[in-house]
């Protein structure tokens, strides 16, 4: 039975959300193989957010069924007040399933989504906000120029600005280091990298504020206004991570007449799943308590090892190569994919 | 940089959430004073839920910045697979803020919301769903008979009067013991309860063979997500004390507010009475996660994982 008066009813104000809520999606099912360095990379990401975001934010982290080591670390980060809202899901709902959750529930006026392997640099927020303030009908704004058009040239939302005298359409070629960083982030081969280096990106200038924005945005990281986020959900979901499903977000946003835009400079970096010297050098500029002595080379097999040479030799035979890769996928599915 | 192929890209399906999400909001900032027994109350509440709920459901718990003891208990329950979605908030966003999170994010089509001080008896969900699925335009169905101010269910009565096939009865249908049990749980004296009991009556509505009382309460109710989402976001700037706005909104919009005719839930408050519930509920049930597959045996799993890791190193890592 109730005894006494609940102190919460004394009129103390409830927490009021910040203008910007950031949501990170984490899925690290084990600490080996592809995910060996993923937890450290996530820690770097959180440190970069806190160090390079010049306004107060609410940080939500959605854990999509990670292993217990990761859960334990997330609880430590939460207890250290590095995370404001920590969501644990027993099941992997997929990237789109997590979006449905994040876009539906975050109370902030602006929602910044990022995968759990994105490094944020100084200026990322101001540059994004400049675009948000300069352009009408904002849908998604990424803090990195977009090289890959997920709408395959079929996007229409930006066309309404073409006849507007306040805006000018142009093209530019990003600096080589920006392209290199993008290619490294996605693990592009030489041929693909060359095509990106030869690519001119379309951009729009708001002539009143002289603000430039590249046409297009990336799923890896973007800011979406809450009212747009609420309009696009629920997004259909059946797979964990598949382009055919993630692009439904872009199609819906474009169909609703909202713009995909991004900055001309790379204010965020895709870290991927491997720590390299470039990342370490940027991390060393952050005054955090993170230990950076991790040797990025330690996980790579020595070129002189028998195993490495044997692997190279076997890998030349497509049938054997495919066989081992099928085992790789099979073991992952047996060990970590839930039965329906 | 990205090395290799993210194995998650090979997953061609993700689990579908259950149709029903049972959602519970917790707020126990410390274990003294008013909250001295609140953790025990929470354990009793969740224990009764796990034992008394037979229909498939996902359990979502929103913790509104409770103390470490409560957080540890919830995390333990999560790690045992007893909670499917656990949301920890470092800020107390108030009950309205918690509701906004819960009602927006619950993955089920049906949401069964409850405060963290409710005891569940077998049949609570089935009986509530029977009403939810029989009556048209249901807004809230509470799993015990109780009285609430008529202004919060006026549209339910209006519907009953104009709808063909509805039997409308007015009378004192709630047994005195059932009425008293709830009123005492609110910290009200028996004398006051007697006065209230004798001063008013209930409306019993029977439609397509299913009976329900016109009334509902926001401390525990079952609703359709598509309905509750229409009222979001709820603007509440205080942690508590503004919760009746949801009752008003649902009534004003013409959705029905109903209760079961039998008591299937009980408000525990902040103190456990000696006669309430089974003390076994205070300890967490055995691990519910399926862990009996051959490849989940630790030694087997570790060996298979090592093979997986080796293939990743051999075939995916950069060789420069």
Interface residues (C-beta under 8 A of the other chain):
Chain A: X1 X2 X3 X4 X5 X6 X7 X8 X9 X11 X12 X13 X14 X15 X16 X17 X27 X29 X30 X32 X33 X34 X36 X58 X68 X71 X75 X78 X79 X81 X83 X84 X85 X86 X87 X88 X89 X90 X91 X92 X93 X94 X97 X100 X101 X104 X105 X107 X184 X185 X186 X187 X237 X238 X239 X240 X241 X242 X270 X271 X272 X273 X274 X276 X299 X300 X301 X303 X307 X308 X311 X312 X315 X321 X324 X325 X327 X328 X329 X331 X332 X333 X334 X335 X336 X337 X338 X340
Chain B: X1 X2 X3 X4 X5 X6 X7 X8 X9 X10 X11 X12 X13 X14 X15 X16 X17 X27 X33 X34 X68 X75 X78 X79 X81 X83 X84 X85 X86 X87 X88 X89 X90 X91 X92 X93 X94 X96 X97 X100 X101 X104 X105 X107 X184 X185 X186 X187 X233 X236 X237 X238 X239 X240 X241 X267 X268 X269 X270 X271 X273 X295 X301 X304 X305 X306 X307 X308 X309 X311 X312 X313 X314 X315 X316 X317 X318 X319
